[in-house]
Amino acid sequence: LLGGEACKESAINKTLLQNFPKKGSDDANITIIMFGDFSDPYTYKFFNETFPLLKKEYIDTRLIKFYWIDHPIIDSYNQGDMTTRNAAEAGKCAQEQGKFWEMQNKLLADQRRINLSTSNYYLYYLLNFNKENFSEWAKEIGLNENKFLLCLDSGKYKSFIQSEQNLSTEYAIIGTP
């Protein structure tokens, strides 16, 4: 979260942050809040190139804490916005069982197989982000698959993900990460 609003002491309510996946120590003095989209090639690039160093140098040494807030991209290039919202829901359902980051790795992992410059980039997510794959990934990371699928089928995080998008609008977040 960058900009003038981020410099304010209470840019985002600390109680609100408790709802978002976090890496790092609660007593870290610096907080990084990332708005991300599982279908975004730049989010993938960040987590595969930048985040490992950030984690090693700053998160693991208790200097920063890092939060993820879903921001499914909705624009003329990404007509699969419901698909990326479904991926965000899969992340929330995995978070219920303490495995958000593991699911995040699955949701981002297949990007390395795609030529990111092709026009079929977003079409890939329309096909790949589906219930069958979410279920398979849930099994692979050790989730209780029945609980995960019940959560996914319930749609209980749809309004929460919309509130995350509203938050990104409030802070003029227009892209990810």
C-alpha positions as CSV (number, residue, x, y, z in Angstrom):
1,L,0.0,0.0,0.0
2,L,1.7,3.2,-1.2
3,G,0.8,6.8,-1.2
4,G,-0.3,9.5,1.2
5,E,-3.0,7.4,2.8
6,A,-0.4,4.7,3.7
7,C,1.6,7.2,5.7
8,K,-1.2,7.7,8.1
9,E,-0.9,5.8,11.3
10,S,-4.3,4.1,10.8
11,A,-4.2,3.7,7.0
12,I,-5.9,0.3,7.4
13,N,-7.5,-0.6,10.7
14,K,-5.3,-3.2,12.5
15,T,-8.5,-5.2,13.5
16,L,-9.4,-5.4,9.8
17,L,-5.9,-6.8,9.0
18,Q,-6.6,-9.8,11.3
19,N,-8.9,-11.1,8.5
20,F,-6.1,-11.3,5.9
21,P,-3.4,-13.9,5.4
22,K,-0.1,-12.8,7.0
23,K,3.5,-13.8,7.1
24,G,5.8,-12.4,9.7
25,S,5.9,-11.5,13.3
26,D,3.2,-9.4,15.1
27,D,5.9,-7.3,16.7
28,A,7.5,-6.3,13.4
29,N,7.6,-2.5,13.1
30,I,7.0,-2.4,9.3
31,T,3.8,-3.7,7.6
32,I,3.6,-4.4,3.9
33,I,0.1,-4.8,2.5
34,M,-0.1,-6.3,-0.9
35,F,-3.1,-6.3,-3.1
36,G,-2.8,-9.4,-5.4
37,D,-4.6,-11.3,-8.1
38,F,-3.9,-15.0,-8.7
39,S,-4.3,-14.6,-12.4
40,D,-1.9,-11.6,-12.7
41,P,1.5,-12.3,-14.2
42,Y,3.1,-9.6,-12.2
43,T,1.8,-11.1,-8.9
44,Y,3.3,-14.4,-10.1
45,K,6.6,-12.6,-10.9
46,F,6.7,-10.9,-7.5
47,F,6.2,-14.1,-5.6
48,N,8.7,-16.0,-7.6
49,E,11.4,-13.4,-7.9
50,T,11.1,-10.7,-5.2
51,F,9.2,-12.3,-2.4
52,P,11.8,-15.1,-1.5
53,L,14.4,-12.4,-0.9
54,L,11.9,-10.2,1.0
55,K,11.0,-13.2,3.2
56,K,14.6,-14.2,3.9
57,E,15.9,-10.7,4.6
58,Y,13.0,-9.1,6.3
59,I,10.1,-11.4,7.2
60,D,12.1,-14.2,8.7
61,T,14.2,-11.7,10.6
62,R,11.1,-10.2,12.2
63,L,11.6,-6.8,10.6
64,I,8.4,-6.7,8.6
65,K,5.0,-8.4,8.5
66,F,3.4,-9.0,5.1
67,Y,-0.4,-9.2,4.4
68,W,-2.2,-10.4,1.3
69,I,-5.5,-8.7,0.2
70,D,-7.3,-10.1,-2.8
71,H,-7.8,-7.8,-5.7
72,P,-9.1,-9.8,-8.6
73,I,-8.4,-7.8,-11.7
74,I,-11.5,-6.8,-13.7
75,D,-10.8,-5.0,-17.0
76,S,-11.3,-5.3,-20.7
77,Y,-8.4,-7.8,-20.9
78,N,-9.6,-10.1,-18.2
79,Q,-13.2,-11.2,-18.9
80,G,-12.6,-14.0,-16.5
81,D,-13.1,-11.9,-13.4
82,M,-15.5,-14.4,-11.9
83,T,-12.9,-17.0,-12.4
84,T,-10.2,-15.0,-10.6
85,R,-12.8,-14.3,-7.8
86,N,-13.4,-18.0,-7.5
87,A,-9.6,-18.5,-7.1
88,A,-9.7,-15.8,-4.3
89,E,-12.5,-17.8,-2.7
90,A,-10.4,-21.0,-2.9
91,G,-7.6,-19.1,-1.1
92,K,-10.1,-18.0,1.7
93,C,-11.4,-21.5,2.1
94,A,-7.8,-22.8,2.4
95,Q,-7.1,-20.1,4.9
96,E,-9.9,-21.5,7.1
97,Q,-7.8,-24.6,7.5
98,G,-4.5,-22.6,8.0
99,K,-3.2,-23.3,4.5
100,F,-3.7,-20.0,2.6
101,W,0.0,-19.7,1.5
102,E,0.1,-23.3,0.4
103,M,-3.0,-22.8,-1.8
104,Q,-1.6,-19.5,-3.0
105,N,1.5,-21.4,-4.2
106,K,-0.8,-23.8,-6.1
107,L,-2.9,-21.0,-7.6
108,L,0.2,-19.3,-8.9
109,A,2.3,-22.3,-9.8
110,D,1.0,-23.1,-13.2
111,Q,1.9,-19.7,-14.5
112,R,5.4,-20.8,-15.2
113,R,4.0,-23.1,-17.9
114,I,2.4,-20.3,-19.8
115,N,3.9,-17.9,-22.4
116,L,2.8,-14.7,-20.7
117,S,3.0,-12.8,-23.9
118,T,0.3,-14.8,-25.7
119,S,-3.2,-13.5,-26.2
120,N,-4.4,-16.7,-24.6
121,Y,-3.0,-15.9,-21.2
122,Y,-6.3,-15.0,-19.5
123,L,-8.1,-17.8,-21.4
124,Y,-5.8,-20.2,-19.5
125,Y,-7.3,-19.0,-16.2
126,L,-10.9,-19.4,-17.5
127,L,-10.0,-23.1,-18.1
128,N,-7.7,-23.8,-15.2
129,F,-9.3,-22.0,-12.2
130,N,-12.2,-24.5,-11.7
131,K,-13.6,-26.5,-8.9
132,E,-12.0,-29.7,-10.0
133,N,-8.5,-28.2,-9.9
134,F,-9.2,-26.4,-6.7
135,S,-10.3,-29.7,-5.2
136,E,-7.2,-31.5,-6.5
137,W,-4.9,-28.8,-5.1
138,A,-6.8,-28.9,-1.7
139,K,-5.9,-32.6,-1.5
140,E,-2.3,-32.0,-2.5
141,I,-1.8,-29.5,0.3
142,G,-3.4,-31.6,2.9
143,L,-6.8,-29.8,3.4
144,N,-9.9,-31.6,4.5
145,E,-11.4,-31.8,1.1
146,N,-15.0,-32.1,2.2
147,K,-14.7,-29.0,4.4
148,F,-12.9,-27.1,1.6
149,L,-15.6,-28.0,-1.0
150,L,-18.4,-27.1,1.4
151,C,-16.8,-23.8,2.0
152,L,-16.3,-23.2,-1.8
153,D,-19.9,-24.3,-2.6
154,S,-21.3,-22.0,0.1
155,G,-20.0,-18.8,-1.5
156,K,-19.6,-17.4,1.9
157,Y,-16.5,-15.3,1.0
158,K,-18.1,-13.6,-2.1
159,S,-19.1,-10.5,-0.1
160,F,-15.7,-10.4,1.8
161,I,-13.8,-10.5,-1.5
162,Q,-16.1,-7.7,-2.7
163,S,-15.2,-5.7,0.4
164,E,-11.5,-6.3,-0.4
165,Q,-12.1,-4.8,-3.8
166,N,-14.0,-1.9,-2.2
167,L,-11.0,-1.4,0.0
168,S,-8.7,-1.3,-3.0
169,T,-11.0,1.3,-4.6
170,E,-10.9,3.4,-1.4
171,Y,-7.1,3.4,-1.5
172,A,-7.0,3.9,-5.3
173,I,-5.3,0.6,-6.0
174,I,-5.5,0.1,-9.7
175,G,-3.2,-2.8,-10.4
176,T,-1.4,-5.7,-8.8
177,P,0.8,-6.4,-7.0
